[in-house]
Amino acid sequence: MIVVTGATGNVGQELVRLLLEAGEQVTAVSRRPGPLPDGVRHVEADLADPKSLDTALDGAGALFLLVAGDDPEGILELAAAGGVRRVVLLSSQGAGTRPEVYGHPAAFEDAVRRSGLDWTVLRSGGLNSNAFAWAGTIRAQRTAAAPFGDVGLPTVDPADVAAVAAAVLREDGHTGRTYELTGPAPVTPRERAEAIGEALGAPVRFAEQTRAEARAQMLAFMPEPVVEGTLAILGEPLPAEQVPSPDVERVLGRAPRTFAEWAARTAPAFR
Ligand SMILES: NC(=O)c1ccc[n+]([C@@H]2O[C@H](COP(=O)([O-])OP(=O)(O)OC[C@H]3O[C@@H](n4cnc5c(N)ncnc54)[C@H](OP(=O)(O)O)[C@@H]3O)[C@@H](O)[C@H]2O)c1
């Protein structure tokens, strides 16, 4: 049985679907109920309270772990006690490129590597689904606002992150590996807005925010160091953050999907 934490999120929903399709038994974990396929076992638990995962982990063979809470060792000890042999961590590219800012995922990576379990770390770049933040203004005014409109990053389709996670959870040969997951090419915020417009069949106006405007907006839902780190990646990315990684293709044997493909698939959310 495979335990999927974050099972109701952009990555987790697709991962649960792929594992079920492959015939795996799945336990889906999140703090609240959410959209899941009929009949899947769901356990409400909080990663910030490892003991709450007890029921979910009992009898599990593998764990897909998100970065949440501050006791990764507690989660991993409980996982090992429950029977887990393989752990796949969804971390962030920033844990490698800017560990001073992304200390939280970096600490989870350290714990996973020291756990004694068969581990694989997935370092995701920015997810295409971050563009859902535009859904309200695109629906209401056909407008998308973001800073650094002409700085491109190879953001990744959450469905590709899920596909890599499913492969790594089910196949041998990935133990002790750290994979960087990106899309196939850098895409700027302006180009992302254009791609959503094309998917909708009606243009979306791009409104460039100043750094200060974006900062104020992000501070409403992110801690300050993460806001600064995110603005640095969006505005002054390092070469390692702009170059597409070959790892999605290495694992899946096909190229990562484009932002335009993601926009075409998710267009109803912007309508
Ligand atoms: N967005 C990016 O650009 C980006 C880049 C790199 C890495 N990542 C990582 O990728 C992860 C997944 O992204 P996503 O877009 O799929 O996330 P998402 O759509 O926001 O979903 C998060 C999922 O995790 C669950 N969750 C959150 N906190 C939890 C906790 N303390 N205990 C148990 N479950 C919890 C949520 O359900 P409940 O709220 O009901 O618990 C939900 O199922 C993120 O959490 C982040 O660590 C994201």
The ligand as a Tripos MOL2 file, in Angstrom:
@<TRIPOS>MOLECULE
LIG
   48    52     1     0     0
SMALL
NO_CHARGES

@<TRIPOS>ATOM
      1 N1          3.7890   25.6660   -5.9780 N.am      1 LIG1
      2 C1          5.0190   25.5200   -6.4060 C.2       1 LIG1
      3 O1          5.4820   26.2130   -7.3220 O.2       1 LIG1
      4 C2          5.9130   24.4750   -5.7710 C.ar      1 LIG1
      5 C3          7.2610   24.4100   -6.1680 C.ar      1 LIG1
      6 C4          8.0760   23.4390   -5.5810 C.ar      1 LIG1
      7 C5          7.5530   22.5510   -4.6470 C.ar      1 LIG1
      8 N2          6.2390   22.6420   -4.2830 N.ar      1 LIG1
      9 C6          5.7190   21.7010   -3.2940 C.3       1 LIG1
     10 O2          4.7150   20.9300   -3.8930 O.3       1 LIG1
     11 C7          3.7250   20.6430   -2.9080 C.3       1 LIG1
     12 C8          2.4330   20.2270   -3.5810 C.3       1 LIG1
     13 O3          1.9850   21.2740   -4.4170 O.3       1 LIG1
     14 P1          0.4530   21.3310   -4.8230 P.3       1 LIG1
     15 O4          0.2900   22.4690   -5.7790 O.co2     1 LIG1
     16 O5         -0.0060   19.9770   -5.1830 O.co2     1 LIG1
     17 O6         -0.1680   21.7620   -3.4270 O.3       1 LIG1
     18 P2         -1.6730   22.1660   -3.1150 P.3       1 LIG1
     19 O7         -2.5280   22.0600   -4.3520 O.co2     1 LIG1
     20 O8         -1.6320   23.4350   -2.3430 O.co2     1 LIG1
     21 O9         -2.1370   20.9820   -2.1410 O.3       1 LIG1
     22 C9         -1.5040   20.7620   -0.9190 C.3       1 LIG1
     23 C10        -1.9690   19.4030   -0.4300 C.3       1 LIG1
     24 O10        -1.3010   19.0950    0.7920 O.3       1 LIG1
     25 C11        -2.2630   18.9670    1.8570 C.3       1 LIG1
     26 N3         -1.6170   19.5050    3.0450 N.ar      1 LIG1
     27 C12        -1.1180   20.7570    3.2090 C.ar      1 LIG1
     28 N4         -0.5920   20.8780    4.4450 N.ar      1 LIG1
     29 C13        -0.7490   19.6840    5.0620 C.ar      1 LIG1
     30 C14        -0.4260   19.1780    6.3630 C.ar      1 LIG1
     31 N5          0.1580   19.9540    7.2830 N.pl3     1 LIG1
     32 N6         -0.7330   17.9040    6.6510 N.ar      1 LIG1
     33 C15        -1.3510   17.1010    5.7340 C.ar      1 LIG1
     34 N7         -1.6770   17.5130    4.4970 N.ar      1 LIG1
     35 C16        -1.3900   18.7970    4.1680 C.ar      1 LIG1
     36 C17        -3.4830   19.7540    1.3470 C.3       1 LIG1
     37 O11        -4.6910   19.3460    1.9360 O.3       1 LIG1
     38 P3         -5.2250   20.0420    3.3150 P.3       1 LIG1
     39 O12        -5.0160   21.5130    3.1680 O.co2     1 LIG1
     40 O13        -6.6550   19.6100    3.4220 O.co2     1 LIG1
     41 O14        -4.3780   19.4160    4.3920 O.co2     1 LIG1
     42 C18        -3.4460   19.3400   -0.1180 C.3       1 LIG1
     43 O15        -3.8890   18.0070   -0.2500 O.3       1 LIG1
     44 C19         3.6560   21.9340   -2.0990 C.3       1 LIG1
     45 O16         3.1520   21.6710   -0.8080 O.3       1 LIG1
     46 C20         5.1040   22.3920   -2.0750 C.3       1 LIG1
     47 O17         5.7240   21.8830   -0.8990 O.3       1 LIG1
     48 C21         5.4110   23.5720   -4.8290 C.ar      1 LIG1
@<TRIPOS>BOND
     1     1     2 1
     2     2     3 2
     3     2     4 1
     4     4     5 ar
     5     4    48 ar
     6     5     6 ar
     7     6     7 ar
     8     7     8 ar
     9     8     9 1
    10     8    48 ar
    11     9    10 1
    12     9    46 1
    13    10    11 1
    14    11    12 1
    15    11    44 1
    16    12    13 1
    17    13    14 1
    18    14    15 2
    19    14    16 1
    20    14    17 1
    21    17    18 1
    22    18    19 2
    23    18    20 1
    24    18    21 1
    25    21    22 1
    26    22    23 1
    27    23    24 1
    28    23    42 1
    29    24    25 1
    30    25    26 1
    31    25    36 1
    32    26    27 ar
    33    26    35 ar
    34    27    28 ar
    35    28    29 ar
    36    29    30 ar
    37    29    35 ar
    38    30    31 1
    39    30    32 ar
    40    32    33 ar
    41    33    34 ar
    42    34    35 ar
    43    36    37 1
    44    36    42 1
    45    37    38 1
    46    38    39 2
    47    38    40 1
    48    38    41 1
    49    42    43 1
    50    44    45 1
    51    44    46 1
    52    46    47 1
@<TRIPOS>SUBSTRUCTURE
     1 LIG1         1 GROUP 0 **** ****
